[in-house]
Amino acid sequence: MKAKVWLIRHAETDWTASGRMQGQTDVSLSANGCRQARLLAGHLRWAGLRAIYCSDLQRAQQTAAIIGQELGLAPRPRSDLRERSYGAWEGLTVEEAKAQRPDVVAQWSDDFDNFRPPEGEGTLALRGRVLRAFKDILADNEGGRIALVGHTGPLKEILCEALGIPAAGRGRIQLAPTSATVLRFDGERAYLELLNDTCHLGGAVPEGEVD
């Protein structure tokens, strides 16, 4: 297998900016998010991308559409690339969730594989569907350069699986809105060429870890 993959987190939404868990709530990009996506699109002109895949949630599709318009590519949305469902926590900040269920929030960092938000999707279910989708995408793009526009949770699962990083290390990886992370696949190995790059935004790294 040979391929190069740009893992791109969607641009900012009002919920991202306020630190609210979006999950599968279909929030659209903010005006600043649209600006971020346009800056990223211009930056990607050099990348030689041949395909763009994205989550079917609005914030990812809008980011991918802005990139695709710049590059002359039609994004390919997939529901199996969605963020996890945060269930009853969607729309809450982490601090608000902690006030409701401190034990479950603690499990998020201490026992990530068994973490499941109230009425939401568990980590193992998220990991299974996202990695199956990514395997299919790679198989369809042997030797190609592709972008995958998605969400913090799914992108981290792909990154950790490719590099052999255990679940315990996931929380130490930061992926800012509109960041680009690049993986190169060569045979059975994956190599990290770029991580959480936001240089196209021309300044400070945007905040907003919860997706």
Phi, psi and omega in degrees: 000125173233130178192159171233130187235127172266114175266114188241124174280142180302161179285178188290144168241171176298326179289322176301313184297330181263005176073028181264140179289121182266318180055237180257011170292132192271075182274139180269166178294149171279173176300320178293324177298319177297321177296316178301316182296323178294321177296318178295319181301316178296323180294330184275001180301329183279349194284341181069032182294144180244349179201149176232123174250154180205159167299153179273004175284148191305316184295326177283318180297320179294317177299314181295323181294321178294318177295314182298323178297320179294324187260356182072034181236140177268119179299151180244098183285145178221132180290335182282001174259007180296158169296161175296154169284127174267007173054234183292348181271352184297132184093351180265156167276166177299320180296322177293321177294321180297324178295330180277311185221076180300329181294320181287321177298321177297321179297330179308319180262331187269333184213062192300322182299330181260009181287134174212119178296154178305123180065015183251197184260133179285160182300316184294325176293316176302310183300316182299311184290323182291317181289327174297316179298316182294321177300317178298317181296316178298317181298329181276355186225042179305125177078003186265173174245118186227158174243145175234113182260119185207218191234163185307307184301303179300319181295322177293323177298317178296313182297314181293320178296316183295324186259000179072031179270126181292161182304328181297336180272352185301319184293349180268000179259128178252132175232104183283159174305135180067018177281154177241130175236133186243127175246135173249126179256128179222102184067232182272357185250148172244142181236136179273117181258337182202141181226126171054043183280125177232024184298335179295341180277348171071029180180219184294148175292127180292149178274173176120071183280324182284131183253000000 
